[in-house]
Amino acid sequence: MDFNRFLRERRHRWNRLGEILDRIDKNGFGGLEPAEVEELFALYRLVSSDLNLVQTRTGNPALIDYLESLVGRAYSNLSPPPEKNPFKTWKDIVRNRFPATIRAEKKLLAITVLAFLAGTMFGFVLTMVSPRTMEVFLPAEHLMMSPSERVERLENMERDGKSSVEGAGEHAAFSTFLFTHNIRVMVLGFALGLTFGIGTIVILFYNGAILGSIAAAYLQDGVMEFFIAWVGPHGSIELPCIIFGCMAGLMMARAQFRRDGGSFRAQIREMRPALVNILIGTATLLVIAGIIEGGFSQINEPTLPYEIKIAVAASLFVGLLVYLFRIPVNIDDGLEAT
């Protein structure tokens, strides 16, 4: 076989196949014309034949590697993806990939935690110094009662057996406000990562300030134990979800600053599995927090002592930490697994 002639006659279709595959990598199959899709199939068959000929006639290692790469890329795009069991995929993410992703981003996690705690301390101190600061952070309808008045009313309803019937409406509405607010904050903190992370840090700080301000108000009114028992059970899971969502936002912000990993779009494409892991894992935790908040968190003294609720909150938080950082995970795509 005349090797040089072979190269001259076949190289143009190798280049053409590479060009089409590059366009698929960038824009997907939607970026191809129907005729180009047919051309892709034809080129795949022709280049596969060329590869077989090179392997049997020349043994040129560089050319073999090049053609194997082209054929492999074409095959992966043309072959139907293997069927996946959605439940098994969700289970794998929750059991392994979500905690592995959190562990792999410990530095960004630390930044989000520090920003949130800084805001919490700021709001707490500000409200301790000036109690009217609460008006800045909460809607007017949630300021109609003082914390002690609200607690007294809820406990009286619990004694009268009316809490389960009337739903402790005002307090349940307040909890719903905080729950939906926290979900919005998580999503917003993630999206604002596109502002080079500035918006994400602001969101973290401001919402930490809200929590600190509310805690200070309950402390000043002498009902801090109630506040911890009320927020703790669901907050031990719900508040970390805000942290995780904002951490994902900072992952996108990091890609905006870095250029060693390629273009921003290329980096987002590469980190997409990690972002999906965070989204699915966080959504699962939020469902658990919502169940706790809608039931357990709404039960007050004398039906359920606050000490027990606080103990449950501490146990849930410790359990979350063990799940995220101590239980071994089984992954195969390079994420940290320790």
Steps between C-alpha positions, in 0.01 A plus 500: 500500500628844402481670841545859377234454234269350760544808718435740212182323394347443844614794714221734380226276640682458829519878530134529404393247763705686762337827400148358536583342837639831629175671405300231682715549811432873488132518398364144508325329212267801474784692338514262201295505183314177408744440215793534741351238732484258206856599412608421855369143470675454166829642626484280809479188283775619264743604772434173688601320181809718473591417858470129432720536191767697688505246784550205263722656233722766661506471879578875518436574872445877462246458221329213680458713814363789295246287313398309815429833666280614209312171480454487877358855512266425210384176662424669832285760322319253274437224752177526705573574866454204733167488677521624854283431798402846634470367853845341489647820357338709776614251763858509371504880503355528850707218645833568330535787256337780697718458811804440277436828318467686831828351621675591176403866547598551864666836435193649335283345770710674765460834322121467487480398865715794609293747295177368650636503858636852454154615396342317793729673749439835334120465516512369857716784633309764305164386640636468853614862476190623315197266524312688228745350252255207476280722284771505235514124466142373533165589339265712710243221544754296693566781746145535635593306816807497714685166516386438858137569409520261209655229715239543773218475250642186340555329833145585612365352179708188565353468852147544369555240231430752227841505335432197281154627406575866437850425376654777706423697185706806563807309605462243222473782249818648644675165460374471144634847429843401627500168312405649162732791566790263559429313175496826307823605665666171406398531135588869487837441665576239236393722209691802631821305469500645148576841654854377572367381837433851635123454502534159662708638788255788549207255511679283756589795721155659484313179580738422781414846633129411487558189711718690745244779534214259571713310754586826679132599517403169661795522738406852608143389562611210718383217271828388346441138598180501296681652203768230498240225547288646220771575240747228597336177376441615142762776498777249569434369149335795326767761574787281374302464175536877452873455552519221242302694239722805543809281489386383156469867405859560606608205288366686197667819621833321521464392139455865401838589652697194391632454150728202552198272461394641165211730414222572749259290295743210489552514876125510567455199272771317694354585843139434398491153665621653828235773481232239433622300800462806722157584358357150548662447841384837628147450365481167686612663824247779454219246473612346829522845661151587372351186653664578833394864486139421412460257787758457774610863513142618559451297817562708812494467875338352696443227238869478412769643730733743331800311634401199289454713189842657551657158550338379177630810318854436625476133399379591151785745451763254621345233278521736201868566569574127531314432175684775313852457634554166674307221330711341220370558148546294186567701184704453182532843337779662694308672777647486846379189679648529846 
